[in-house]
């Protein structure tokens, strides 16, 4: 009974953490905005728009999905080369 109550309390604490932060945005800006952009503008190199915009949409997630699929296929294909079977000492 104590284990169940402790488990429910722990699960409740884990699930209530993200609920409290709903609607709150971070007021801190990143290193790119505060440091790098300031020094780049001082040097006469203002920020420019990238060729492939990954800030919007799921393009970056799709790229990671493809990389994971290719890596998983390669690891599965060469599984015995990566993890050779152990020799039995006779």
SULUR-V510836 format. One record per pair of residues at least 12 apart in sequence whose ideal C-beta (glycine too) atoms are under 8 Angstrom apart, sorted by the first residue. I is the first residue (numbers start at 1). J is the second residue. Records with the same first field share a line. If there is no record, write none. Layout:
# SULUR-V510836
I->J ; J
This chain:
# SULUR-V510836
none
